[in-house]
Amino acid sequence: MQYDKDLESPHKKLFLTVRDMLLGINGVEETKKEKITTYSHNGSGLCHIRTIPHGIDIGFLKGFKMEDRYGLLHGDTKRMRVLSLEKFLPKELEYYLNEAIAKNS
């Protein structure tokens, strides 16, 4: 399961910090899947997180709708945008999470 791999990663602390921030938001629920750990808000898909070789990726399912104030989102799929982090950026992450929740409603 990907969650178990994330806990074995050198970026475990960053993964758990972001996970805790997500789970601290009222209405956010976690689902551990074989290949990814996903998060929904009030029953609607919000994002996923996973560790990668240089940090973590947070994939916002409706990221194409999100404002990108800090210029940190990337991806060219029809809908998803990804925030890759090598360190914890609380102000920026809070902005993107709030933006994702607003666009997800």
N, C-alpha and C positions, 0 to 999 in steps of 0.2 A: 504494500500500500504506500502511496506517495507520501502520506503524512509521516509514516515511520522513517522513510528516507530523508524527509526534511529534518527530522529530529536527530539524524545521524550526520547531517551536513555541518561543515565548518561555520555555516551561516545560521545555525540553529537559533542563536540569541536574537538575531534580527527577525527571523521568521516568527518566533514566539512573541516578540514585542509588537509586531504588526498585527498578529493574530489577536493578542490581548486588546489592542486598540479597536479592532473590528468588533470583537465580542462585547466590548464595553458600550457599544451603540445600541440603544433600545430598538428592538425589533430585528436585530441581526442574528441569524442562525448559521451554524456550520454543518457541512456535510462532507464527510471523509469518503472519497471515492478511490478506486484503485489507482488512477493516474493523476488525480488532482484533488486538492481540498478547496471546496467551493463555499461561498457565503451568499446568503439571500437576505433581503430586507423585506419584512412583512410579506413573505411568501414569494417574492419576485427575485430572480437571479440578479446578483449585484456584481460579484467579482470572484476571482480565484487567486490563491497565492501558492507559490512553490519556490523552493531554493533552486538556484542555478550556480554555475561555477564561480561567478563573481559577486553573488549576493542573492537577491530575491526578485521575482517578477510578480507584479500584481496586475492581473488582466481584468480590465473593466468591461463587462459584457456589453454595455451600451456606451462605450467610450467615445464613439463618433459624435455623440451629442454633447459631450463635456467641453467646457471652456478649459483652455490649457494655459492658465495664467503664468506658470513657471516654465513652460516649454519643455517639460520632462516626459510627456507622453510620446509614444512611438507606436508604429504599426500601420499597415496599409490594407487591412481587411475591411470589409464593408461596415462592420459594427464595432469590433473590439479595438481598444487601445490599451497599451501596456505601460506601466510605470516600473522601471527597473531601478532598484536601490542597492547601493553598496554599503550605505550606512543609514541610520535612522534620521529622517528629516521630519520631525513632528509637525511643524507648521505647514509644510508642503503637503504632507500626507493627510492631515486633517482637512485641508482645502479640497484635495482630490476626493476624499471619502464623502465630504459634504456635497460636492458637485455631483458625484455618482448617485448618491441617494436622491438628490433633487431631480436629476434627469431620469431616474428609475421610477419615480412616482407616477 
